[in-house]
Each structure stands twice: as structure tokens, then as C-alpha cells.
Amino acid sequence: MCRSIKTLRRLESAPTDEELNAAALQFVRKLSGYREPSAANRDPFERAVVEIAAASRRLFDDLVFSTAPTPRPPRPRTR
């Protein structure tokens, strides 16, 4: 849906608050259709960004990651 939102799941480190806020902002922009909301819509827009960033932080805090690589069958050799 939002091509500008990058995947933040990575084994080596959790996403930063800055990364989560940027992703939340892009998501709210996409959903609302506003790049910058009007003065009348600024509070609900900004509240949505904060709430989505917080929900995203809880998600990443609760996810369990496997550090072991996924086993893959050997590739056949081609000549």
C-alpha cells in the first residue's frame, strides 16, 4: 500500500523511535489523503501518527525473531 514505508523488521536491531514515527506519518498521510492537514484536521492527524507509532513500538517489543537462518536445500550445480 505505502511504497515509501520500508520494512523495519531486522535481526540486528530494533527500529528507532524516529523510524517508527516516520513510518506512522507516511501511513497516516496515505490513509487520510493529506500531506499536510488543515488547521481543523491537525490534531486528529497528529494524534493518529502518535497512536500508530506507539502501536508499532508495542508490536516490535513483543515480536520474537529467530536468529537462525532458514534452512534451504542446496542448489543444483549448473555447468
Secondary structure, DSSP 8 states (H G I E B T S, - for coil): --TTS-----SS----HHHHHHHHHHHHHHHH--SS--TTTHHHHHHHHHHHHHHHHHHHHH-----S-----------
